[in-house]
Amino acid sequence: FIAAVPGAIFGKEIQTLEEKGQITHVPYDAALRVDTHWDLGIGDATSVWFTQSAGRGAIHVIDFFEARSEGLPFYARILDEKGYLYGKHNAPHDIEVREMGTGKSRRETAYDLGINFRVVPKLPLEDGIHAGKMLIPRAWFDKENCKQGLEALRFYPRAYDERNRTY
C-alpha cells in the first residue's frame, strides 16, 4: 500500500492517480511547448520534470530526469538530447547562488548554456507541500518516462520527531 508508507507526504495522491488511471502512456505533443521544473542538487540529486499544459487545467508530465554530481553543462546537453520544443524553465531560488570560482550565478551560467531560467518564488515548506497536493490531482504522468520521479514522490517523507513521536 503506497498510502501506508509512514510519513509519506504524497503517497495518497499518487495512489489516487493510479486508481484513476492518470499514470499511463502520456505522449509528447510536438504542437505544445514543454516546460521544465527543476530541483537543484549539489550534495543530492538534481531532478527535472518535463510538463505540457493540456487544456482545462490538466498537466501532462511527459518525462523526468535525475542525476547526481553533474554540472549545468551536463543538463544543457540532456535538454538538447531530449529534443523537445521548450517553453519555460523553472528553477528554485538557489539558482541565484554565486559560485566562488567564477563569481557568476548558476542562473547566469545556465543562460550562457542556452537555458533561461524563471526563478520560482521561495515558499515556506508547508506551502510548497500544499501546492504539490493541489497540483498532483490535475496531472497525468507518463508511466515509463516518469517512473523514477513517481517513486521519489511516492516515498517523499516528513521528518520523524523521535522526541514527540510524530511526523
N, C-alpha and C positions, 0 to 999 in steps of 0.2 A: 504494500500500500504506500504509494508515494506521499499521500497527505499525512501518513502516520510517522514520517521521519521527524524525530523530536527536534523542535526548534526551526524546522524548515519554514522559511518566510513565504515562498511562492508555491509550495507543494500542492495546496488545494487548487490554486489557479491552474497549474499545469495539468493536474488530474482532470479538472473540468474541461479543459481544452481537448484532452484525449477522448473523453466521453462524448463530446460534441463533434468530434471528427475534424477539429481545427489543427491537428498535427497530421499532415498529409503531404501529397505532392503539390508544391506551390511553385510553378514555373516562373522564370524571369520573363517579364513582358518588355520587349525591346522598345515599345512605344512610350514607356514610362521611365522617368529618371529614378536612379537608385540613390537613396540617402544612406549614409553610414553613421553609426553611433559607436563611439569609442570609449573604452575604459583603459586608460594608460597604466602600464605597469613597468616598474623597473625591477624591484625585488620579486614581484609576482608576474603573472601573465598580462599581456596586453590583449584585449579582445575587441573584435569589431563585428557589429551586427549590420546586415545589409537589408534595407527595407524599401518597399514601394507602397505609396498610397493607392488604395484600390477603390476609392469612392465609398460614399455612405459611411465614412468614418473607419472603414476596415483598413488594416495594415497587413500587408503581405511581407513576412520575414522570410526572404528567399535564400539567405546564406549567412554563415557565421565563420569567423576565422579567429584563431588564437595562437599565440606563440610566446615564448619566453626569451629573455636576454637578447633581443634584437632591437636595432635602432630604427629610426624613421625611414632611412633609405630602403630597408628591407620591406617595410609595409607599403611604401610607394610602389615598389616592384609588384607586390601582391595585388594591389589595386589595379595596376596595368594588366597583369596576367588574367584577372577576372574578366576584363573586357566589357564591363558594364558602362552604360551612359550615366554618369554621376550627376547628382543634384547637390545637396548639402552634406558636408562632412561636419558632424557634431562631436565636439570634444569637451571634456570636463575642464574646470578652471585651471587645473595643474598644467595644461598645455602652455600657459603663460610663464611657467618657470624658466628662468635663465640658466643656461649651462655655464659652469665656471670656465671651461676651456675656451669657449668661443664668445661668451658674453651675449649670445643670441638666445632668444626664447625658443622653445620647442615649436611654437607656432610659426615663428619666422623660418626656422629650418624646414618645417613641413611646406611652407609656402614656396620656398626655393625649390622644393622637390615636386611642386605642382599640386599640393593639397592645401586648399584654402579653408581652414577650419573656422567654423562658427563656434564661439565659446558658449556653452550652456551655463545658465546661472547656477551658482552653488546653492544647494538646498540643504537644510538640516537632514540628517539621515532618515528620520521617520517620515519626513515629507517626500523624500525620494522613494521610499518603500511604498508609501500610499499612492504616489504617481504610477509606480510599476503595477500595483494591484488594480488600478483603474484602466491602465493601458492593455494589459495582457488579455482580458476578455475580448478585445477588439482585434486581436492578432490571429493570423493564420500562419503557422510555421511549416517550412519545408522539412519533412521528416528526416531526410538524409543529410542535406546540407547544414542543418541546424542541430544535429544530434548532440554534438559536444556542448554547444551552448545551452540546449534544453536540460542536459544533465546538470550543468552548473547552476541553472536557475532552480531546478528541482530540489537541489540539496543545499542551496544558499542558506546558511543558518544564522540565527540570532546567537549572540554570545550567551553562554550559560554562566549565571552568577552562582558560584558554589555556596557562598555565604547565605544568600537568600533563597537558594534552591529554586531559581526561576530563570526564564529566558529573558 
